[in-house]
Amino acid sequence: MKIASFFSGAGGLDLGFADAGFDVAFANDNWNGCWETFEKNHGITVNKKSITKLEPHDIPDVVGFVGGPPCQSWSLAGAMKGINDPRGKVFYDYVRLIKQKQPMFFLAENVSGILSPKHLPEFMNIINSFKKIGYNVTFKLLDAKDYGVPQERKRIIIVGYHNNMGKKFEFPEPQKFKPTLKDAIKDLPEPIAASHNNKTNGKLKIQNHEYMNGGFSTIYMSRNRVRGWDEPSFTIQAGGRHAPCHPKAPKMNFLEPDKREFVKGKEHLYRRLSVRECARIQTFPDNFIFYYDQIADGYKMIGNAVPVKMAEALAIKIMQDLKSIREETCHTNLVKKQEVQLCLG
């Protein structure tokens, strides 16, 4: 079954859906920093237009749309401009294209801040926009650690099923196994520091196993940045300077509110997680290679991605629902566009 991907980035969401049996037939992202990584790992060419410029004829007929519209506008850590930020407005371009193409389903992912009191009215406007164009919509705040990801990462997931399906998406139950940092990265040897000016070292024995150099800001030192081996990671962010420290270091000492310090005599143990370690924590496999010149772009691609295993858990449930609908409809005389798409895969 073919799907189209938007705001594709490196393609964590795409890989999860591919692992569940979907075929990524179209991908769109206008950031040049992710193009080589996506194309070499997924084997398809990225459509490089801004989503604001995309038209229905640019997109093949597919069963589903998946994407994570830019989250910075809604993040509690940002300026909280929301819909007043051009990046916030592109959510409605996603709605526009879904309305024009009428896929069987769509999925959208965003940060938990979109549910904050400031943004909740606009979030509900977005939900109602999906409903008005013919979709039965479900949304829920999920934590990636409940779906095979060794990381605390809360994200809002929105899934819409076309009204013709006569079905509502139900979120999969949390998984019993909760992987930790030990499960994710304990077997990796010590990485190497980034090259001069935080450029990549190039090809390594373990690809992307390099970490960002540089000091730690007062913002970084405002809270503990170390999780132990038997815990899930903190959220992997898109900025390398905010990457958590490796669990070999002891947890930082509290001095006063918003001020911590490294344990004296152990300062040498504090380093940021490598690009590959962050990728492992986001459940990318080691054969998924990230291509970049500046190491910051590696962290950005990984931090912006939907964790692969979380995406796969959602995709498996969607695939099960689609197959059950296909069994019910493909041998009837129903000829609605969505059902034809589903029967053809």
Buried (B, 14 or more C-beta within 10 A) or exposed (E): BBBBBBBBBBBBBBBBBBBBBBEBBBBBBBBEBBBBBBBEBBEBEBBEEEBEEBEEEEBEBBBBBBBBBBBBBBBEEBEBBBBEBEBBBBBBBBBBBBBEBBBBBBBBBBBBBBBBEBBEEBBEEBBEBBEEBBBBBBBEEBBBBBBBBBBBBBBBBBBBBBEBBEBEBEBBEEBEEBBBBBBBBEEBEEBBBBBEEBBBBEEBEBBBBBBBBEEBEEEBBEEBBBBEBEBBBBBBBBEBBBBBBBBEBBBBEEEEEEEBEBBEEEEEBBBBBBBBBBBBBBBBEEEBBBBBEBBBBBBBBBBBBBBBBBBBBBBBBBBEBBEEBBEBBEEEEEEEBBBEBBBEE
